[in-house]
């Protein structure tokens, strides 16, 4: 009986130990899934942090791009305002030989409502080259523009007679130069145009008045010499008939001299009135 009781107690203790071991094993197996979740949470948190940083950098980049666009737009508006207020005409030819930009003065001087998209041959087809400066050797304005489009050139000044589409004759002072990038690449050609028609006319009138002055001075000299000769003859003559003839000749020469001076003064007054108008 005692043995049975001891065996039962031993079996109970063994069973208790086995149950305790099984419970510990089950509890340890239940704790295994928590470990990967903790390890996986760290890279997920890092991923979200990187994404947030990238979004912040993207926002900053967009802000910088917006500032640069506004700055470029402001600079473009200032350049357009400066060009529009210039009294000189400005044309810009792209490398393909067509006008990309023309200010209001260029349109007015050349007589085109909009030269944009036109070539140098179309714009300057009725232009005649008068002279070149700084040793430039061009046969016409079109050649000067094309050379500046092909290679890097300095400022080349040219003078030309130009006829507008409406048939108006004008004298133009044109400066042609290539526009190039810092690395030397030719970006196009620029033409600075000034209307010298009025100045040319004033110079022509001055030259004409100079010629008239020289001609008048010669006429005055001849008339005075003639009058002086008649006067000397009159002073030495004792013949009343000859004296009357000499006096008549002197009066006629004086009248001719008066008409010469009057005509010159009338022309000068007309030229002055025309320049004021």
C-alpha angles and dihedrals in degrees: 000000000000090000091052090049092049092047091050092049091048091049090049092051092047091049090050092051091048092050091049091051092048091049091051091049092050092049092050092049089050091055095055097082091058092064098062091045090057092046092048094049092065099061090042091056090047091050092054091048092052091048090051091049092050091051090051092050090048090053091049091048092051090050091052091048090051091051091049092049091051091048092049091048091050091049090048091050091050092049091049091049092050092049093047092054096048116110089210120078118245126198125180119199120198120221090267089063099250128123112254099174135021127172126220094262091056091052091049096046096044094040097233122131090212122359091180110128094019125120128233090252090057095046099042098033091116096042123113118202111232103177144341131217136210093033095295114160111201129145094210143351094266091061091050091054094045093050090052089051093052101044143013108275136175125237107298117195120205137174121213143169109238134191118205122221086257090057099253116150115227138172111223132196106205129186115196124192138160119246113219139178123244089264090057098256112145110240096181143292131283127209122200109198128194125182108230096171095112093044091048091051092049090050090049091050090049091050090047092049088048090054091046091049091052091047092047092048089054091048091049091049092051093046093049091048090051093047091047091052092049091048092052091050090048092052092050097042123100094181112101093204092052090046091055091048092050091048090051091050091049091052092048092050091047090052090051090050091050092052091049093052092043092052092050093049092048091052091049092051092049092050091049092049090048093052091051091050 
